[in-house]
């Protein structure tokens, strides 16, 4: 916004930018209660457990794992799920700048 003169002062370059390739949605396989184990901004590795889903009686029905390595953009804050609901979004880190 400083480069567009919308804020006062000179723009500063970002020292260590993170370039993202794509965003992958993590979807629920069925109904239940969602318990996240990560927060927005967490870096995850492929296969890392990011949360779990229980049935309505507390029995774990699904361990949710990251399908790719990247950074968590969004984690569903509403505990109730139905099949196909978005659980999280993960941004894949690009190998190099575009």
C-alpha positions as CSV (number, residue, x, y, z in Angstrom):
1,X,0.0,0.0,0.0
2,X,3.0,2.3,0.5
3,X,4.1,1.7,-3.1
4,X,0.6,2.9,-4.2
5,X,0.9,5.9,-1.8
6,X,-2.1,4.7,0.2
7,X,0.0,4.7,3.3
8,X,2.7,7.2,4.2
9,X,6.4,6.2,4.1
10,X,8.6,4.2,1.7
11,X,7.8,0.6,0.8
12,X,10.1,-2.0,2.2
13,X,10.9,-5.2,0.4
14,X,10.1,-8.5,2.1
15,X,13.3,-10.1,3.2
16,X,12.3,-13.8,3.0
17,X,9.1,-14.1,0.8
18,X,7.3,-17.4,0.6
19,X,6.0,-18.2,-2.9
20,X,3.0,-20.5,-3.1
21,X,2.2,-22.8,-5.9
22,X,-1.4,-23.8,-5.3
23,X,-3.9,-24.3,-2.5
24,X,-5.3,-27.7,-1.6
25,X,-8.6,-28.2,0.2
26,X,-8.9,-30.9,2.9
27,X,-12.4,-32.2,3.0
28,X,-14.4,-34.2,5.5
29,X,-15.1,-37.9,4.6
30,X,-18.3,-37.9,6.6
31,X,-20.2,-36.3,9.5
32,X,-18.8,-35.7,12.9
33,X,-17.1,-33.3,15.3
34,X,-13.8,-31.7,14.2
35,X,-10.9,-31.2,16.5
36,X,-8.0,-29.3,14.9
37,X,-4.4,-29.8,16.1
38,X,-2.9,-26.9,14.1
39,X,-3.5,-23.2,13.7
40,X,-3.4,-20.9,10.7
41,X,0.2,-20.2,9.7
42,X,1.5,-23.6,10.8
43,X,4.0,-25.2,8.4
44,X,3.1,-28.9,7.9
45,X,4.7,-31.9,6.2
46,X,2.8,-34.3,4.0
47,X,1.2,-37.0,6.2
48,X,1.4,-34.9,9.3
49,X,-1.7,-35.2,11.6
50,X,-3.6,-31.9,11.5
51,X,-6.6,-33.0,13.5
52,X,-9.2,-35.7,14.0
53,X,-13.0,-36.2,13.7
54,X,-15.2,-38.1,16.2
55,X,-18.7,-39.4,15.9
56,X,-21.3,-37.7,18.1
57,X,-20.4,-40.1,21.0
58,X,-16.7,-39.1,21.1
59,X,-15.2,-42.1,19.2
60,X,-12.5,-41.1,16.8
61,X,-13.6,-41.9,13.2
62,X,-11.0,-40.1,11.2
63,X,-7.4,-38.9,11.7
64,X,-7.0,-36.0,9.3
65,X,-3.5,-35.8,7.7
66,X,-2.0,-33.1,5.5
67,X,-2.2,-34.3,1.8
68,X,0.8,-32.1,0.9
69,X,3.6,-30.2,2.6
70,X,2.9,-26.5,3.0
71,X,1.4,-23.8,5.2
72,X,-2.0,-23.9,6.8
73,X,-4.2,-21.0,5.3
74,X,-7.5,-21.8,6.9
75,X,-8.7,-24.2,9.6
76,X,-12.4,-24.8,10.1
77,X,-13.5,-23.2,13.4
78,X,-16.9,-24.8,13.5
79,X,-16.8,-28.2,15.1
80,X,-19.8,-29.9,13.4
81,X,-19.1,-31.4,10.0
82,X,-21.0,-33.2,7.2
83,X,-19.5,-35.1,4.4
84,X,-17.6,-32.8,1.9
85,X,-17.2,-29.9,4.3
86,X,-13.9,-28.0,4.1
87,X,-11.7,-28.8,7.1
88,X,-8.6,-26.9,6.1
89,X,-6.7,-25.3,3.2
90,X,-3.0,-25.8,2.7
91,X,-0.8,-23.7,0.5
92,X,1.9,-25.6,-1.3
93,X,5.3,-23.8,-1.2
94,X,6.8,-23.2,-4.6
95,X,10.2,-24.5,-5.4
96,X,11.3,-21.1,-6.8
97,X,9.9,-17.6,-7.3
98,X,7.6,-17.1,-10.3
